Amino acid sequence: MPPFRAATPASTGFRTPSLPRVQTAPYASSRPVSAARPPTASSRPRTARPRTATSTTGNDTNVIAAITEGRGVATSVGLCFLSLDTGECILSQISDSQTYGKTIHKLAVFDPLEIVMPEPNIIPQKSKLCRIIEENLPGASIVAGPRRHFREDLGMEYINQLTLEEDLESVKVAISASYYAIAAAAAIIKHAEISRNVVFTHGSLRVKYQGSEGSMLIDYLSIRNLELVQNIQNPKSAQCLYGVLDHCHTPMGKRLLRSNILQPSSDLHTIDARLDAVTEMIQNEDMFQRTMQALKGFQDFDRLLTMLLSVSDRSMPTEDRISSIILLKHTLEKISPLFEAITGCRSGLLVAIQRLCSDLRIRTAIDLIKEVVNEDATWTKGALGLRHQRCYAVKVCSPNFHLHTEWGKWSSRRRKTKVQRSHI
């Protein structure tokens, strides 16, 4: 007797009807929004997209971008890149061709997590620029933003409020005729406030204008095939140009190196200034060794300042605040050894760096921190050591620190408990 076999559509001759495929409209976010609960500013941010082919360990910044283009015959594209980690805002307006080669190169250099475009460019039909970005930057997350956020008056209002005071006038001159770049800046800052819960305080954003002039243009395929920042066969391998050249001691240096590899300068004055500094370092080995030793203790200063200056709906825990102050004190105290290391330099670039390290505001900031933090409080990488530093970092008798009351009481109780246990 043959074994029993269940009937299948093929054996019975009956074909199951296939359901029609539903074409869904693109949304601003891939995460579905429940009808019972409207999205709020405190909602969990979207999961970051996988990094593209230009991503390396040197590009660890949380960058988002906004892009808009003109409607005329001439292809004018405005871009704005906002780094949520380092508090840097880069504006750029490009007169591009019909293939948008310069725009794609700019996006490949910064490699943003999200690209915000006006909603009419995505819904109901994608524009030519949107399709080219999807074809040349696989994995790019394109987000639809309201058209009303791409406004020049709103962008200028943000720039006047958030730009550093010493940079405001020069930024205004640089962006005076860049309508689309200013509109993109308004959209990306608004997107950071709504979607990322990040609000920058007055005069805390480093705004820069970066045109396409003065830099070399490398297309996306050349970056990948030449393995400038990533190995093709093994993305985690250091066998690429960036991996070979990366001997940086600070996160800021790693980011600058990556940017210079992907977008080399073509300005003769900039190239000569860098060559003069390198030549002086090679000829003066003692200065080179002192400089390397002074740079080893530096942490990510840009990310620390942004974390201290940005405002979020979620309040920072007390322990994290004290850890940030200890790290700030540690970093500021590392500037003086760097100043001494390059003493006697002659090249223009090193002289400018030494002048920045001798700024009197650095000493003022250190003195203000020492009014509320003990001088022997130092930054340590270990969790147990850092916890010990936090316990005894704040001066309980300080009347100027707004955290000393609750932290001082807790620290005092902790000391009494340790004394009682030691007696037992």
VMD Tcl script that draws the C-alpha trace (Angstrom):
set ca {
  {0.00 0.00 0.00}
  {1.55 3.33 -1.01}
  {2.20 5.86 1.77}
  {-0.30 8.62 2.29}
  {0.62 11.95 0.68}
  {-1.22 15.19 1.30}
  {-2.75 16.86 -1.70}
  {-0.96 19.90 -3.04}
  {-2.11 22.55 -5.53}
  {0.18 21.00 -8.15}
  {-1.23 17.46 -7.65}
  {-4.87 18.51 -7.66}
  {-4.52 20.87 -10.57}
  {-5.98 23.70 -8.53}
  {-3.91 26.90 -8.50}
  {-4.16 29.23 -5.55}
  {-4.91 32.77 -6.74}
  {-2.08 35.17 -5.95}
  {-2.87 38.39 -4.14}
  {-2.17 41.62 -6.01}
  {0.92 43.53 -4.89}
  {0.02 46.80 -3.26}
  {2.15 49.80 -4.24}
  {2.72 51.84 -1.10}
  {3.44 55.54 -1.22}
  {6.80 56.65 0.19}
  {6.69 58.12 3.65}
  {9.04 60.33 5.59}
  {9.92 57.39 7.83}
  {10.03 53.65 7.29}
  {8.62 53.06 10.77}
  {4.80 52.79 10.70}
  {2.96 55.28 12.88}
  {0.09 54.00 14.97}
  {-3.22 55.77 14.60}
  {-3.92 55.51 18.32}
  {-0.77 57.35 19.33}
  {0.39 60.40 17.38}
  {4.14 60.87 17.01}
  {5.73 63.21 19.53}
  {9.07 64.92 19.88}
  {10.12 62.41 22.52}
  {9.53 59.36 20.32}
  {12.42 56.96 19.82}
  {14.60 58.03 16.87}
  {14.81 55.83 13.79}
  {17.40 53.14 13.55}
  {20.40 54.35 11.60}
  {20.81 52.98 8.10}
  {23.71 50.72 7.16}
  {26.80 52.67 6.20}
  {27.58 53.07 2.54}
  {30.75 52.20 0.68}
  {32.47 55.40 1.77}
  {32.01 54.65 5.47}
  {34.99 53.85 7.66}
  {35.89 53.93 11.28}
  {36.99 57.52 10.77}
  {33.47 58.64 9.89}
  {31.71 58.07 13.19}
  {29.79 61.32 13.31}
  {26.02 61.48 13.30}
  {25.47 63.64 10.20}
  {22.13 64.50 8.63}
  {21.64 66.57 5.47}
  {19.03 68.61 3.64}
  {19.02 69.30 -0.08}
  {16.90 71.47 -2.36}
  {17.25 72.58 -5.96}
  {16.09 75.44 -8.13}
  {13.18 75.16 -10.55}
  {14.77 77.05 -13.43}
  {16.86 75.88 -16.37}
  {20.15 76.36 -14.49}
  {20.75 73.53 -12.01}
  {21.44 75.22 -8.67}
  {21.52 72.88 -5.68}
  {21.61 73.94 -2.04}
  {22.94 71.55 0.60}
  {23.32 71.74 4.36}
  {25.08 69.13 6.51}
  {24.50 69.12 10.27}
  {26.67 67.01 12.59}
  {24.69 66.25 15.72}
  {27.84 65.03 17.49}
  {30.26 67.86 16.76}
  {27.84 70.79 16.42}
  {29.06 71.75 12.96}
  {26.81 73.02 10.18}
  {28.20 73.10 6.61}
  {26.34 75.06 3.92}
  {27.04 74.68 0.23}
  {25.41 75.92 -2.97}
  {26.52 74.29 -6.22}
  {25.91 75.17 -9.86}
  {25.74 71.59 -11.06}
  {25.25 69.80 -14.36}
  {22.30 67.68 -15.43}
  {23.99 64.57 -13.99}
  {24.48 66.19 -10.53}
  {28.11 64.99 -10.31}
  {29.23 67.64 -7.81}
  {26.18 67.09 -5.63}
  {26.74 63.33 -5.47}
  {30.40 63.89 -4.59}
  {29.47 66.23 -1.77}
  {26.99 63.72 -0.35}
  {29.56 60.91 -0.63}
  {32.13 62.92 1.34}
  {29.86 63.59 4.33}
  {27.89 60.30 4.03}
  {24.77 61.48 5.94}
  {22.49 59.12 7.82}
  {19.41 60.89 6.45}
  {18.85 63.17 3.47}
  {15.87 65.50 3.84}
  {14.27 66.66 0.59}
  {11.12 68.72 -0.06}
  {8.02 66.54 -0.10}
  {7.04 67.45 -3.70}
  {10.39 65.97 -4.87}
  {9.41 62.55 -3.49}
  {5.61 62.37 -3.42}
  {3.76 61.49 -5.63}
  {6.63 61.08 -8.14}
  {10.34 61.15 -7.43}
  {12.34 63.92 -9.04}
  {15.40 63.37 -11.20}
  {17.75 64.38 -8.38}
  {16.09 61.93 -5.98}
  {16.46 59.06 -8.45}
  {20.13 59.89 -9.12}
  {20.89 59.92 -5.38}
  {19.27 56.51 -4.96}
  {21.23 55.08 -7.90}
  {24.65 56.43 -6.91}
  {24.38 56.19 -3.10}
  {22.91 52.77 -2.31}
  {21.46 52.58 1.15}
  {20.87 56.33 1.46}
  {17.82 57.12 3.59}
  {15.83 59.87 1.85}
  {13.25 61.58 4.07}
  {10.41 63.80 2.87}
  {10.25 67.14 4.66}
  {7.44 69.73 4.54}
  {7.95 72.34 1.86}
  {7.22 75.14 4.35}
  {10.42 74.31 6.26}
  {12.63 75.15 3.24}
  {12.46 78.93 3.74}
  {15.19 81.53 3.45}
  {13.80 83.81 6.18}
  {13.61 80.90 8.64}
  {17.16 79.87 7.73}
  {18.55 83.35 8.32}
  {16.74 83.50 11.65}
  {18.37 80.23 12.73}
  {21.81 81.39 11.53}
  {21.56 84.71 13.40}
  {20.53 82.94 16.61}
  {22.74 79.83 16.62}
  {26.02 80.87 14.94}
  {29.04 81.61 17.10}
  {29.30 85.32 17.72}
  {32.83 85.67 16.33}
  {31.86 83.86 13.10}
  {28.48 85.47 12.42}
  {29.58 88.39 10.25}
  {31.88 86.31 8.04}
  {29.16 83.65 7.61}
  {26.64 86.30 6.54}
  {29.01 87.58 3.87}
  {29.73 84.06 2.59}
  {26.06 83.02 2.26}
  {24.68 86.37 1.10}
  {23.72 85.04 -2.35}
  {23.08 81.40 -1.41}
  {19.29 81.22 -1.23}
  {18.98 77.45 -1.62}
  {21.72 76.68 0.94}
  {20.00 78.89 3.53}
  {16.66 77.21 2.83}
  {18.30 73.79 3.29}
  {19.78 74.98 6.61}
  {16.32 75.92 7.86}
  {14.93 72.50 6.93}
  {17.73 70.45 8.53}
  {17.72 72.39 11.84}
  {13.94 72.05 11.99}
  {14.23 68.33 11.23}
  {16.79 67.92 14.05}
  {14.41 69.59 16.50}
  {11.37 67.53 15.50}
  {12.82 64.10 14.69}
  {16.02 63.99 16.76}
  {14.97 66.05 19.81}
  {18.11 68.16 19.46}
  {17.89 71.89 20.15}
  {21.04 74.02 20.01}
  {21.46 76.91 22.41}
  {22.07 80.50 21.35}
  {25.49 81.03 19.73}
  {26.61 77.39 19.97}
  {26.64 76.20 16.33}
  {29.76 76.36 14.14}
  {28.35 77.42 10.78}
  {30.63 77.30 7.73}
  {30.16 77.85 4.02}
  {31.97 75.37 1.80}
  {31.66 75.77 -1.96}
  {32.83 73.41 -4.65}
  {35.77 75.66 -5.56}
  {39.21 75.05 -4.10}
  {38.83 71.29 -3.81}
  {39.38 68.31 -6.05}
  {36.34 66.41 -7.32}
  {36.49 62.61 -6.99}
  {33.44 60.69 -8.19}
  {31.81 57.95 -6.15}
  {33.02 55.02 -8.29}
  {36.63 56.23 -8.13}
  {36.42 56.46 -4.33}
  {35.25 52.86 -4.22}
  {37.51 51.34 -6.88}
  {40.66 53.08 -5.63}
  {39.85 51.94 -2.07}
  {40.46 55.38 -0.65}
  {38.62 54.87 2.64}
  {37.46 51.25 2.57}
  {38.66 47.89 1.33}
  {36.32 46.41 -1.30}
  {36.68 42.77 -0.29}
  {36.75 43.25 3.49}
  {35.06 46.46 4.71}
  {36.49 46.01 8.22}
  {40.06 45.75 6.97}
  {42.52 48.62 7.30}
  {44.07 47.80 3.91}
  {43.06 51.03 2.19}
  {44.59 54.48 1.78}
  {42.88 55.81 4.89}
  {44.01 52.81 6.95}
  {47.62 53.21 5.82}
  {47.75 56.94 6.56}
  {45.76 56.85 9.81}
  {48.25 57.40 12.63}
  {46.09 60.07 14.30}
  {45.95 60.28 18.09}
  {42.66 62.19 18.30}
  {39.14 61.61 16.87}
  {39.23 65.13 15.40}
  {42.34 64.26 13.42}
  {40.74 61.08 12.06}
  {37.75 63.04 10.77}
  {39.98 65.68 9.18}
  {42.14 63.05 7.50}
  {39.13 61.29 6.00}
  {37.70 64.57 4.72}
  {41.02 65.53 3.09}
  {41.32 62.14 1.39}
  {37.84 62.30 -0.12}
  {38.01 66.02 -0.91}
  {41.65 67.08 -1.37}
  {42.39 70.77 -1.43}
  {43.46 72.34 -4.72}
  {44.34 75.70 -3.15}
  {48.07 76.38 -3.53}
  {48.34 78.49 -0.37}
  {46.72 75.75 1.77}
  {48.97 73.05 0.31}
  {52.14 75.11 0.87}
  {51.16 75.86 4.48}
  {50.67 72.15 5.21}
  {53.97 71.21 3.53}
  {55.85 73.83 5.56}
  {54.40 72.44 8.82}
  {55.29 68.85 7.88}
  {58.81 69.86 6.86}
  {59.42 71.62 10.17}
  {58.14 68.60 12.12}
  {60.45 66.27 10.17}
  {63.49 68.48 10.71}
  {62.79 69.01 14.42}
  {62.37 65.52 15.86}
  {62.16 66.71 19.48}
  {59.22 68.96 18.68}
  {57.54 66.11 16.81}
  {57.88 63.69 19.75}
  {56.64 66.29 22.26}
  {53.64 67.04 20.06}
  {52.72 63.37 19.69}
  {52.98 62.89 23.45}
  {50.79 65.93 24.12}
  {48.09 64.78 21.69}
  {47.71 61.32 23.21}
  {45.54 62.52 26.09}
  {43.01 64.41 23.98}
  {39.43 63.13 23.87}
  {36.72 64.01 21.33}
  {36.51 67.72 22.17}
  {33.98 68.58 19.45}
  {31.51 65.94 20.59}
  {31.93 66.94 24.25}
  {31.17 70.61 23.58}
  {28.11 69.73 21.51}
  {26.78 67.49 24.27}
  {27.24 70.27 26.83}
  {25.67 72.98 24.66}
  {22.75 71.10 23.08}
  {19.34 71.05 24.75}
  {17.20 67.90 24.76}
  {13.80 66.97 26.12}
  {15.43 64.19 28.12}
  {17.46 65.64 30.97}
  {21.01 64.39 31.38}
  {21.55 62.25 34.51}
  {23.57 63.84 37.30}
  {26.39 61.33 36.98}
  {26.75 62.05 33.26}
  {26.87 65.78 33.91}
  {29.69 65.42 36.40}
  {31.54 63.05 34.07}
  {31.27 65.63 31.27}
  {32.66 68.38 33.51}
  {35.58 66.15 34.54}
  {36.27 65.34 30.88}
  {36.10 69.05 29.97}
  {38.56 69.90 32.74}
  {40.88 67.10 31.57}
  {40.78 68.25 27.94}
  {41.34 71.93 28.72}
  {44.36 71.07 30.88}
  {45.87 69.14 27.96}
  {46.06 72.31 25.82}
  {48.92 73.79 27.83}
  {51.32 70.84 27.14}
  {50.51 71.16 23.44}
  {51.34 74.87 23.54}
  {54.69 74.09 25.16}
  {55.41 71.27 22.70}
  {55.29 73.55 19.63}
  {57.08 76.48 21.26}
  {59.65 77.94 18.86}
  {57.84 76.86 15.69}
  {58.20 79.00 12.57}
  {55.73 77.73 9.96}
  {52.56 79.75 9.61}
  {50.17 76.87 10.35}
  {51.92 75.86 13.58}
  {52.18 79.51 14.71}
  {48.41 79.89 14.21}
  {47.78 76.74 16.27}
  {50.04 78.01 19.04}
  {48.19 81.32 19.07}
  {44.87 79.49 19.51}
  {46.30 77.43 22.37}
  {47.33 80.63 24.20}
  {43.79 82.02 24.29}
  {43.09 83.55 27.73}
  {39.56 82.13 27.76}
  {41.01 78.63 28.25}
  {42.54 79.59 31.59}
  {39.32 81.37 32.57}
  {37.27 78.24 31.87}
  {39.68 76.08 33.89}
  {39.47 78.47 36.87}
  {35.66 78.43 36.74}
  {35.63 74.63 36.75}
  {38.08 74.47 39.66}
  {35.73 76.61 41.75}
  {33.30 73.67 41.92}
  {35.48 70.65 41.06}
  {38.43 69.38 43.07}
  {41.80 69.87 41.41}
  {42.78 66.20 41.81}
  {39.69 64.97 39.91}
  {40.97 63.40 36.70}
  {39.41 61.57 33.77}
  {39.83 57.79 33.65}
  {38.54 55.33 31.05}
  {37.65 52.53 33.47}
  {34.07 52.47 34.77}
  {35.10 51.77 38.38}
  {37.80 54.45 38.36}
  {35.50 57.03 36.82}
  {32.83 56.26 39.38}
  {35.34 56.85 42.15}
  {36.35 60.18 40.57}
  {32.70 61.27 40.41}
  {32.15 60.54 44.10}
  {34.76 63.04 45.25}
  {34.86 65.45 42.29}
  {32.41 68.14 43.42}
  {33.32 70.53 46.22}
  {30.49 70.32 48.73}
  {31.19 73.79 50.10}
  {30.90 75.42 46.68}
  {27.92 77.84 46.53}
  {28.03 78.28 42.75}
  {27.43 74.74 41.50}
  {23.74 73.90 41.08}
  {24.34 70.17 41.57}
  {26.40 70.32 44.76}
  {23.44 70.13 47.16}
  {22.01 66.72 46.27}
  {25.35 65.30 45.13}
  {27.13 66.57 48.23}
  {24.55 65.04 50.55}
  {24.73 61.72 48.72}
  {28.55 61.78 48.77}
  {28.56 62.62 52.49}
  {26.22 59.73 53.27}
  {28.45 57.44 51.21}
  {31.54 58.47 53.19}
  {29.75 57.87 56.51}
  {28.65 54.44 55.35}
  {32.21 53.52 54.39}
  {33.49 54.71 57.81}
  {30.86 52.65 59.67}
  {31.70 49.56 57.61}
  {35.40 50.00 58.31}
  {34.71 50.12 62.08}
  {32.62 46.97 61.83}
}
mol new
graphics top color blue
foreach p $ca { graphics top sphere $p radius 0.5 }
foreach p [lrange $ca 0 end-1] q [lrange $ca 1 end] { graphics top cylinder $p $q radius 0.2 }
display resetview
